[in-house]
Amino acid sequence: MFLFDTDWRFNIVKSIAQHHPQHDPAEASREDPAEALNQIYSRPRTAMLVIFFGLLLLAAGVGISVSFGAADIGFLTVWEAVFRYNPDLTSHQIIQELRLPRVLGCVMVGASFGVSGAIMQGMTRNPLADSGLLGLNAGAGFALAICFAFFPGLPYTYLILFSFVGAALSAVIVFALGSVAKGGLTPVRLVLAGVTLSALFTAFSEGLQLYFRIGQDMAFWFAGGVAGTRWMHLKIMSPWIGLALAGAIALSRSVTLLSLGEDIAKGLGLRSGPVKAACTVIVVVLAGSAVSVVGAVSFVGLLAPHVARKLVGIDYRWIIPASGVLGAVLVTFADLAARTVHPPYETPIGALIALIGVPFFLYLANKERREL
């Protein structure tokens, strides 16, 4: 991993000023570059407040989600079911076996999508990057369709591994397609390649669904939701997600340099090749794990990093953890809304998040087009 010297902040400021005039710290403070850096490059106090209040909001969302459901269960009963579980009581069984794993699944999935989106946006310098928009979710879903069609009854551990393979295959194809065009890999080309590949993999998945009659098995993944999450799923996916999140935090400084440009990163001593490879592995693990649980949910990895960047600055040491917290909050409250829109039926959380994500994506795409 790249290690910074004691003057890394000042070096980055000079590099930004030379290569990115629109981020010139002199605009903020011509007399004190260090003060300009604190204002523009990083907002650690704001970041800590965002993470702190985000965790408080997440805790509130978890508490409300566990308490709310088709069965009317009081808060005191919920408290007893969590801390003094009695397997003989039906209400305790509902809390422990259905609601708790579902809510914790929301937290893990939201954090995974948020962090993977932040890494992808920083690594590719693409504000439109998201595991769903770049085809990783569709690739993982196609791998799951293959499992259901040709290997029915496969243990969940292998389903996660197949999801990793599908997401990795999508990443390789998307980057290859986006790079072969004249002019190299641009944000718009990357998204176009991802959208095209997503449509292709989705068509293949639907074809397998019709031919092998696995529609009921695949319906959950196409719609997107965490209703079927159980402790078994969390036990298997949590080590993968935990290691990937730890790796993302460890590489956050290097992602910051990559976000400033390849030339700047190399000029500051970063070995971009190994860092990009490690970041890609982390993104594949996070996206594959999340899709194996929640299905084809997009835009979480687009929304959370943009909000985080707006609040905490452009230092990925703060953007990555803030994106994880905000992504977890978004998915948790989206799942809560999915159960309240049309009770007792559930609305797919992918559809609810898309109501916010699609307009936001169109805004970013239009802004990117104007800047080309």
N, C-alpha and C positions, 0 to 999 in steps of 0.2 A: 504494500500500500504506500501511496505517496505521502511523505512526511514534509511538513512545511517548516521553513526556518522561521526565525523570530521576526523577520520583516516581511512575511508572506502577504499580510494585508496591504502594506504599502506597495509591494510589487504588483499585486493585482490591480490596485487603483491606477498605477501608471499604465499598465497594459490596457485596462478598459479605456483610459483616456486616449491612448494611441490608436486603438483598433475600433473603438465604439464611441464616437463623439457624442452620440445621443445620451450616453451614460456618464459623460464627463463630470467628475466630482467637482470640478471648478465651478460648475453652474450652481452648486449648492453652497460652496464656500471657497472663494478664491484665495483666502489667506490661510486657511487651516485644512489641508487635505485629510488629516486624520478625522477631523470633525465631520467632513463631508462623507467620509467612508462610513462613519457610524450612522449617518442619516440615510444614506442611499444604499450602501452595500448590505448592511445587516442591522436588524433591530432586535437584539437579544432580549431586551426587557419585554418588548411587545410579544415576541415569540413565546417567552415563558408564560405570559398572561394568556395567550391564545391556547397554549397546550393545557394550562391549568384549568381555565374555564371550559375548555373543550372536554376535558376529562370529567369535570363536574356535570356538564350537560349529558355526557355519555352515561354516567352513573345514574342520572335521573331517568334517561331513556330506558336503560336496562331495568330499573325498578318498575317503571310504568308498564313496560312490555311484559315482564314476568307476571305482573298483577292482572293484566288485561287479557281477556279471552272469552271463548264461548261460554265456559263455566264461570259463574260468578263466585270468585274467591276473594275474601277479604285480605287486606294487607297483613294483618296479624297472622293469618293462616299461611300466607306466603313466607313470612319471616320464620315461622316455625318449620315450614317445609324445607327451607334452605339450611337452617342451623340446627334443627332438632327433627330430622327426618323420621317419619313413622311410615314404614312400607304398608301398613295395614289400612291407612287412610287413603281414599281415592283422590282427594284434593291434593295430598302430598305427592302422590304418584304423578298427577298431571303436571305439577310444578317441576318435579325432579326429572321426569322422563320425557316431557314434551316441551315445556316452555323454556326451561333453563338452557338446554343444549341449543335450542333454536335461537335464543337471544345471543348466546356466546358465539354461535356461528355467524350471526350478523356482524358482531364486533370483529371477528377474525377476517371475515371476507371483506368488509369495508376497509380495514387497515391494509389488507393485501392489495386491493385494487388501488387505494390511494397512494401507497408507497411505490408500487410498480409504475403507476402513471407519472409520479414525480421523477423517478429515475429515468424513464424513457424520455421525458421532456427535457431533462438536463443533459442526458447523454447525446441525444440527437439534435438538440437545440431546436426542437420542433414543438411549438405551443399546441399543436393539434394531436400530439401523441397520446395514445390510450390503448390499453391492451385489447379493448373491444373494437376500436376503430382501426387498429392495425392488424386485425384478423386473428390474434392469439386466442381469443375466446371461441371463435368459430372453429379454429383448428383443434382446440381441446374438445369441443363438442363433437366434431367429426370423429375423433379418436374414441370418444365414448360410444358413438353410434356403432362403430366397428366392433367394440367390445360386446354390446348388447346383441348385435346381429350374429357374430361368429363365435363368441365366447360367453354364452349366457351363464349366469350364476357365478361370474368371476368375482373373487373377493374384492372388497373396497380398496385394499392396498394396491392391487394391480390397476384398478380404475384410475387412481391418482397417478400412477406411473404412466399409463397410457395418455392421461391428460397432459403430463409434462412433455411427452413425445410429440403430441399434436400441437401444443403451443410452440415448441421449439421448431418444428417443421414450418409452421406458419411464419415465425420470425425470420427464418432463413430465406424463405421464398419472397416475403415482402421486401426485405432489404435488397435482395437480388434484383427483383423487378424494378424497384425504385432507383437502383444504381445504374442500370443498363441504358437508361434514357440519356439523350444528349443534355449536357449541363449538370449531370450528377444527381445526387440525392437531395431533393428539396422537400420542405414540409408538405406542400400540396401533393407532390408526386408520391410521397410516402403514404399519405392518407388515401389517395386514389388506389394505390396498389393494395392497401389493406382492405378497403371497401370492396374491391373487385374479388380479392381472395376470400373475404368473408361470404360474399354472395355465392361463390363457387362451392366452398365447403358446406354452406348451409343447404345448397341444392343437393349435394352428395348425401348429406345426412338425411334429408327428407326422402330421397330416393331409397336409401337403406330402410328407412322407417316404413315406407309403403310396401316394399318388396318382402321384407322379413317380418312385417306386422309387429313392429316394436314401438308403435305409436304411443302406447300407454307409458312405456318406460322412458321414452324420449320427451314426452309432453312437458314433464317437469323442467328439464334442462332448457327447452326452447322458451318456455314462459318465464323462467327465472323465479326462484323463491327458495326459502329456507325451511319450509314446513316439514320436510322430511329429515331434517338434521337430527342426529342422535349422538349420544356420548361416544359410540364407536367411531363415528366420523371425526369427531373432534380429537379423539385420542390419536388417530392415525395422522391427521393433517397438522396438528399443532406443532410437532417437532420440526416439520418441514418449514412451516410458516415462521416459527420462532427463529430458526437458523437463518432464514432468508432476511428477516427483518433486522437481525443482528448484523448480518453482512452489509445490508443497506446503510445502516448507521456507520459502520466501519469505513465504508467507501464514500461517505457523504462529502468529505473534503475534496476528493478526487472528482466527484460528479460536479462540484462547484467549478472546478477548473475546466472540465469538459464543456460546461455551459457557456464559458467565455470564448470558446473557439479552439480549434485544433492547434493553430499556431501559437496561441497564448499558452495553452496547456503544455505543449512541448517546450516552449521557451522557459517555462517555470520548472521544467524537469520532470514532467509527468510522462510515464510510459503508457500512452493512451491505449495501445493494443490490448495488453493484459487487463487493464481496468474495464474497457468496453466488454471484453469477454466475460469477466466476472459479473458485471452489471446485467448482461444479457441472461446469464444463468439465473441470477436472482429474480429477474422479471419473469422468466419462464416458470420458475418454481412457484412464485406468488400467484401468477395468473392461472397456472394449471391447478393449483390447490383450490383456489377460490371457485373456479368454474366447476370443478368436480363436486362442489357442495351446492352452489347457488344457481349454476347454469349460466345462460347467455345474458348477463347483465353488463351493459356498457355505460359509459359516461361518468362513472364514479372516479376513475383515474384521470378524467379530464377536468372535472369540477374541483375536486379537493386540492390538487396542487396549484391551480390558478388562484383559488381563494387564499391558500396558504402563502403563496408568493406575494400576493397583494398586501397581505398583512405583515409578514415577517421580513421581507426583503428578498435578495437573490442568493443568500447563503444557504446551501443545501444541507448544512448541518442542522438548520432549523426547519427548512422546507420539508424534509423527509419525515421527521417525527410529527410535525404539524399536519402534514397530509395524511398520515396514518390515523391520527385522532379524528380529523374532520371526515375522512372516509368512513370510519367506524360510526360516527354520529349520523352521517347521511344514510347509511344502509339500515341502521337500527331504527331510525324514525320513519324511513320509507317502509320498512316491514310493519311497523306499528300502524302506519296509515293504510297499508294494504289490508289490514284486518278490520278497519273501521269505515272504509269507503262504502262497502256493500255487504254488511254482515247478514247472515253468518258465512257468506261466501268471501273468498279472498281474491284481491286483485293482484296480478303479478307485480312484484316490486320493480322488475325491469321496465314495465310500462310507466310506472309512476316516476321513476328516476329519469326516464326518457322525456317526460313532459318538461323537465327542467333542462336536461342535457341537450336536447335537439336545438332549441333556440340559442342556447349558449354556444354550441358548436357552429351554428350558422353565422353567429356574430363574429366568432374568431376566424372562421374561414373567409368571410368577407373582408375582415381587417387584414388578414394575411394576403389576400388577393390584391388589395390596394397597395400593399407594400412591396409586391414583386416588381 
